[in-house]
Amino acid sequence: MFSGNSVRPVDHIVLSLPDIKLAGDRFGELGFNCATVARHSFGTENAIIPFSNGTFIEPLAIGDADAVAEYALKRHPFVVRDQAYRYRHGGSSFAGGFSMLVFSGDNAKKDQKLFRKAGLNTGKISRVKRPGLNIRTAFAMDERVNDCTLFVCERKDGIPVFDEQLTSHPNGALRLSRVVLVDDNPADFYQYLGVVSGQHDYIETEWGGDLSLANGLVSIISPSGLKCEYGVDLTSPLLRNGPRLVTYDIVVTSLDETAMMLAEKGILASQIGNRVVVANAPHQGATLAFVEE
């Protein structure tokens, strides 16, 4: 089984959503700046929410259904996984969800070989290239895991540098600090997450385990932990579909000021421990939490 020493930081997270304009409106209400809508050659489109450290949130929608269908037939891994997620979570009535977690890597081909050695399904190396963007991706899919896609992104042009106007969010958001997966038995997937992230040293917690990366934490916790830390109640037992991506933390300059801004906009939020939590809502994709450094 693969055991590597290269720890990969989080690159970005993907929220599969039904409408990119409405997603932009929702995140605008939450106090985020969204970049201009960009279209992928394989038919999806995004309006990313960037941070100054190069990470970002990627709301993702279908921009060209014909192109998506074409690339699905070609078994393009990004398209196939996004389409499968949308189908399982509502099909034509899809309301959105937290579908993918992406790590940064420096050699997609090498990472693909490592993932295959670990027994993971990698699909083909895929590439996105347009002015200002040149990336290759290596997917790492565990056959036990249906609702969570992990892959590594190699950026040929280095870590992206975003315009300061875009990264100066009205809600004071600075960066992603934690991504949370949930499973009935978190320890069953420590090895899988370790292979993809390159971080094999777990920090045991009351509810599961944390992986400490260069730019934050990736945690896998139980449903009880999710309820305690974020107030999210998964009322029915989890199906044996592997871990789900459920929520994430955003560091802000002032939690009080962020809470005040949300209240002024009429956004419902709950103070849970040291977090201000905004429950999932239409066109949001996932519960999110604001925290201070």
N, C-alpha and C positions, 0 to 999 in steps of 0.2 A: 504494500500500500504506500502511496506517495507520502513523502515527508520532506517538505521544502523549508527553506529558511527565508525566502523573500516574502515579507508581509506587504500585502497590497492595500492601500487606503481606499476608502469609498470614493467613487467618481461621481455617481449621481443615483437618484432613484426615479423610477418610472411609475406614473399613475395613469392607467388606461381609463380613458373617459369618453363619453359619447359625443361631446361637442366642444371643440377647442375654444370657440368664442365665449361660450357660457362658462367654461373652466377659467378663462382669463378674467371674466367678470367676478367670479367667486373669489379667486385669489386676490383680485384687486380690493374686494370688500374686506379681506383679511389683512390688508395692508402690505401686500407684496407687489413688486414691479415684475411685469412679465415682458419678455422680449417679443419682438415681432414674430408672427407665425412663420414657420419654416416648413417646407415640404420635403419629405424623403423621396428618393427615386422609386422606392418600393411601395409608396402610396400612403404611408402614415404622415401625420403632421404634428408639430409641437409648438409650444410657446413657453420656453423654459423660464424658470425663476432662478437667476444666477446669484452666486455669492462671491465675495472678493477672493476667497481661497481657491477658486476654480471649480468647486462643486456646484451642483444645481439640482433643482426639482424639475422633472420633465413631465408635465401634463401631455398626454398623447391621445390623439384621435385619428379617425380614418378620414383622410383627405381625398383620396382617389380609390374608390372601391374596386375598380377594374384592375388597377395596378396591384392592389393588395391581393386580389384573387390570382393574378398572374404569378406573383412571387410566392404565394402559398403553394401553388402547384410545383414551383421550383424548390420547395422545401427550405426557403430562406428562414433560418431559425428565429430571428426576431419577429417576423410576420407570423410564423406558425404558432409561436408561443403566445403572442398577443391575441391572435384569433381564437385559440383554444381557451384562453382565459375569458374572453368576452362571451364565448358560447356557454361555458360552464356557469357563468354568473349572470345569465339572463337572456343571452341571444339578442333578439330584436328589442327586448326590453332592458338591455344592459344599462345599468346606472353608474358604473364606474368602480374602480378598485385599485389597490396597491399591488402591482403585478410583478415588478422587477427591481432587483438590487444589483448595481453595477460597481465593480471595483476597477481601480487603475492598474494597468500593467505596462511593461516596456517591451514585450515581445509576444504577440498573440500566437504565433506559430509554436513557440516554445511552450507557452501556457497550455495550448491545445494538447500537445503531446503529454504533458504532465497530467492533465485531466483524464486523458484516455488511459494512461497508465494506472490511474486510480479507479478505473472501471466506470467512469462517467460518460454519458452520451454527449458528444460535442457538436454534432452537425458539421456544417462547413464554416470555414472562416468567412465572415462577411465584412464588407467594406462600405464606408460612407465617405464620399469625396465630393466636395464642392468648394468654391472659393472660401478660404478661411477655415475649412474643416477637412481633415484627412485622418480617418480612424480605421482600425481593424478590430474586430471583436472575436473573442473565443468564448463560446458558451460551455457551460458545465452543468449538465442536467442529470439529476439523480432520478431514476425511474420510479422511486417511491414518492416523489414530490410533484404534485400536479399544479398547485396554485401559487408557486413561487419560482421565478426564473432568476438564476444567477449567471452573470457573465463578466468577462474582463475586457476592458476597453484600452487598446493601445493607441495613444495619440501621437501621430508622427510629427505634429507641430508643437508638441509639449502641452503642458497644462494651459487650458484656455484663460485668456485675460479678458475680463468683461469690463465694459464701460462703467465708470464709477457712478454715473447717474442711474444705471440699472441696479447696481448693488447697494445703493442707498435707499433701503426700503422704509416706507413711512412707519411701519410697525417696529422698526429698530432691529430687524433680523440681521444677524451676522453670518451664520453658517449652520449647516447640519451638524448635530453633535451625537445623535443616537438613532439607530434604526432597530425596530423591534419586530421579531418574529415570534409566533406563538404556536406551541404544539403541546399535546397532552403529555408527551414524554420528551422534554427538551434534549436530554442526553443522547437520545437516539441519533441526533443530527449534528452533534459536536464535530464529528470527524468530517462530515460533508462540508460544513461551513469552514472548517480548518483548511481543507484542501483548497477551496476556492479563494479564501482570503489570504492564505499563507500563514495565518496566525493559529498555532496549535496549542497555545497556552491559555486555557480557559480560566477565568476568574469565577469561581463558584459563588452563586448568590442564593438568597432564600427561595427564589422562584425558578432558577435555572442557571444560566451561565452568560458571562460577558466575554466578548473578544475585544481587546484593546488594540486599536489601529492608530496610525499616525495622526488621523484627523477625527477621531471619535470612537464610539462604541458600536458594535453590533451585538445585540442581545437576543437570546432565544429563551423565552419564559413560558410558564404554564398559564392556562386560562385564569387561574386564581390570582397569579401575579399581575396579569393584565387588568383584572377588575380592581385590584388594590392600587396599582400605580396610575392607571388611566381612567378608571371608572367605566371601562368597556366590558359589558357582560355578554359573553358568548353563551347564550342560554341553552343551546342544544349541544350535546357532545360533539367534538370535532370528528369528522369522518376520517378514515385512514387515508388522507390525501397528502400527508406530510405537513410541514410547517406552513403557516400563512404569514405574509407580511401584513402587519396590522396598523402600526403607528410609527411616528418618528418625532424627534425633538429638534427644535430650532433654538439656538442661543440668540438672545436679544440683549440690547444695551441696558434696558430697564424693564423689569417685569411689571412694575406698577404702571409705567407709562403705556406699555403694550396692552395691559388689561383695561386701562382707561380708554384707549383708542377703540378696542373691541366693543366696550360698553356704549361708547358714543355712536358707533355704527349699528348698534342693535344686534351684535353677534353674541350668541349665547356661549358662555365659557364658564368653566368650573375651576376653582383653586383646589388642587389635589396635591398635598405635600408641597414640594417646591416647584410645581408645574402649574401653568394656566393651560387647561386642556380645552380644545375646541372639538366637539364630537363630529364625526363624519356627517356630511350633508350633501345634497345634490351638487354634482360637479366639483366636489372636493376630493373624492377618491379614498380618503382615509382620515381617521382621527389624527390630529396633530397637537403637539404640546409646545408651549414656549417656556424656556428656562433661562436663568441668568448663568453667567460663566461659572 
